[in-house]
Amino acid sequence: MILPIVAYGDPVLRKVTDPIEADYPELNTLIQNMWETMYGANGVGLAAPQVGLPIRLFLIDTSPFAEDEDFSPEEQDQLEGFKRVFINAEVVEETGDKWAFNEGCLSIPEIREEVARKDTITLSYVDENFKAHTETFSGLLARVIQHEYDHIEGVLFTDHLSSLKRRLLKGRLINISKGNIDVDYKMKFPALKKAR
C-alpha cells in the first residue's frame, strides 16, 4: 500500500526517532509499504518519519544511480542492486574529505541543492531480520545513507545549507508545507487536514 509522504513543516520530520524491537507491530507490512511508497515516488531512499512514524527505520535502493554515466564502472557496480533495510542505525564514524553533491528529498519536492558530506561512514544497525551489522560505506552509497540517517535524527538536507541559502528558500519551503506544489505522488501537508 502506498503511504502519503509527509511534507516539509510537519513536526515528525524534526523528531529524534525511537529504536524499535523485533516485535514492532506489523513491521514487515510497514517495510513493504515503504518500498512501494518509495518506488511510487521514484526515490532511492525513504525514512519512517517521512511516512509519519518517529522510529529508527529507513530503507535504500540505489539501483537507479547505477545507470548514471557520471559514475565510474566500479561505482555503478556498487550502486547496482544495493537494496537494504536499516533499523536502529547509529553512526560509528564519519571520515574522509567532504564533497558536494546535488541532493533532493521526497518530503521537500522540487528543491535540489548542493550538500557537502564526508566521503565515508561506518554504521551499526540491524536488518529486517534483526541481524546485527557494522559496515563501512563510501562515495554515493555513504551519501544516500547519511541523508536517510539524518531523517531519523530529525535533520533535513536543507539544514546543511548556509543561512543565506536557507533564507532564499524560505518562501518555497512554506509553499511546500501549505501544499502549494504539484507532485505526482501522494503527500500529507502539515497546513492541510488531509493527504492529497
BELDAKA-V373343 format. One record per residue. RES is the residue in three letters. OMEGA is omega in degrees with one decimal (999 if undefined). BURIAL is b if it has 9 or more other C-alpha atoms within 8 Angstrom, else e. D_FIRST is the distance of its C-alpha to the first C-alpha in whole Angstrom. Layout:
res->{RES	RES}
omega->{OMEGA	OMEGA}
burial->{BURIAL	BURIAL}
d_first->{D_FIRST	D_FIRST}
This chain:
res->{MET	ILE	LEU	PRO	ILE	VAL	ALA	TYR	GLY	ASP	PRO	VAL	LEU	ARG	LYS	VAL	THR	ASP	PRO	ILE	GLU	ALA	ASP	TYR	PRO	GLU	LEU	ASN	THR	LEU	ILE	GLN	ASN	MET	TRP	GLU	THR	MET	TYR	GLY	ALA	ASN	GLY	VAL	GLY	LEU	ALA	ALA	PRO	GLN	VAL	GLY	LEU	PRO	ILE	ARG	LEU	PHE	LEU	ILE	ASP	THR	SER	PRO	PHE	ALA	GLU	ASP	GLU	ASP	PHE	SER	PRO	GLU	GLU	GLN	ASP	GLN	LEU	GLU	GLY	PHE	LYS	ARG	VAL	PHE	ILE	ASN	ALA	GLU	VAL	VAL	GLU	GLU	THR	GLY	ASP	LYS	TRP	ALA	PHE	ASN	GLU	GLY	CYS	LEU	SER	ILE	PRO	GLU	ILE	ARG	GLU	GLU	VAL	ALA	ARG	LYS	ASP	THR	ILE	THR	LEU	SER	TYR	VAL	ASP	GLU	ASN	PHE	LYS	ALA	HIS	THR	GLU	THR	PHE	SER	GLY	LEU	LEU	ALA	ARG	VAL	ILE	GLN	HIS	GLU	TYR	ASP	HIS	ILE	GLU	GLY	VAL	LEU	PHE	THR	ASP	HIS	LEU	SER	SER	LEU	LYS	ARG	ARG	LEU	LEU	LYS	GLY	ARG	LEU	ILE	ASN	ILE	SER	LYS	GLY	ASN	ILE	ASP	VAL	ASP	TYR	LYS	MET	LYS	PHE	PRO	ALA	LEU	LYS	LYS	ALA	ARG}
omega->{178.5	-179.5	174.9	177.3	-177.2	-177.7	175.1	177.9	177.8	-178.1	-178.8	179.7	-178.9	-178.6	165.3	-168.4	-177.4	173.9	178.9	177.8	-178.7	-179.4	177.1	-173.4	173.8	-176.0	-179.3	177.4	178.1	-179.3	178.4	178.0	178.6	175.2	-178.3	179.4	-179.0	-179.8	179.1	179.7	-179.2	178.0	174.8	178.2	177.8	179.1	-177.5	177.8	-179.9	172.5	171.4	-176.6	-178.0	-179.4	-175.0	-178.7	169.1	179.5	-172.8	168.3	-174.5	-178.3	179.9	178.8	-175.2	180.0	-177.5	-176.0	175.8	-177.8	179.4	176.6	178.5	179.0	178.7	177.6	-179.8	-176.2	-179.1	175.8	176.5	-178.3	-169.6	172.2	179.0	178.6	178.1	-177.9	173.5	177.2	175.1	-177.0	170.1	-176.5	176.0	-179.8	173.7	174.5	-174.4	177.5	-178.1	-177.4	172.1	-176.7	-179.9	177.8	-178.7	-173.2	174.5	173.6	176.1	-178.4	175.6	179.4	177.9	177.8	176.8	-171.4	-170.3	178.5	171.3	-171.6	167.6	-177.5	168.8	178.2	-176.5	175.5	-178.6	170.7	-175.8	177.7	164.0	-173.7	176.4	-179.1	179.0	177.7	-175.9	176.2	179.2	-178.3	-179.2	178.8	179.2	179.5	-179.3	176.7	176.5	-178.7	-178.3	174.9	178.9	-177.1	176.6	-176.6	178.6	178.3	-179.6	-178.4	177.4	179.8	177.3	-179.6	178.3	177.8	179.9	-178.6	-170.4	-179.0	179.7	179.2	177.4	178.3	177.3	-178.0	179.7	-179.0	178.8	-175.4	176.8	175.7	-178.7	172.2	-174.7	179.2	175.0	-175.8	-175.8	-177.8	177.7	-175.9	-176.4	178.7	173.1	999}
burial->{e	b	b	b	b	b	b	b	b	b	e	b	b	b	b	e	b	e	e	b	e	e	e	e	e	e	e	e	e	e	e	b	b	b	b	b	b	b	b	b	b	e	b	b	b	b	b	b	b	b	b	b	e	b	b	b	b	b	b	b	b	b	b	b	b	b	e	e	e	e	b	e	e	e	b	b	e	b	b	b	e	b	b	e	b	b	b	b	b	e	b	e	e	b	e	e	e	e	b	e	e	e	b	b	b	b	b	b	b	e	e	e	b	e	b	b	b	b	b	b	b	b	b	b	b	b	b	b	e	e	e	e	b	e	e	e	b	b	b	e	b	b	b	b	b	b	b	b	b	b	b	b	b	b	b	b	b	e	e	e	b	e	e	e	e	b	e	e	e	e	e	e	b	b	b	b	b	b	b	e	e	e	e	e	e	b	b	b	b	b	e	b	e	e	b	e}
d_first->{0	4	6	10	12	15	19	22	24	22	24	21	21	25	25	26	23	24	24	22	23	22	21	18	16	13	14	12	9	9	10	8	5	8	9	7	7	11	11	10	13	15	16	18	17	15	16	15	17	15	12	15	16	19	19	20	18	17	16	18	18	21	22	22	25	27	27	29	33	34	33	36	35	35	32	30	30	29	26	25	23	23	19	19	18	20	20	23	25	28	31	34	35	35	38	39	40	38	36	35	32	30	26	24	21	17	18	22	21	24	26	27	30	32	32	34	33	35	35	34	32	32	29	29	26	24	21	18	21	23	26	28	29	31	31	32	30	32	32	29	27	29	28	24	24	26	24	21	24	25	22	22	26	25	26	25	27	29	31	32	34	37	38	39	36	34	37	36	32	33	32	29	28	28	27	24	24	25	22	25	23	22	18	16	13	11	14	15	19	21	24	22	21	17	15	15}
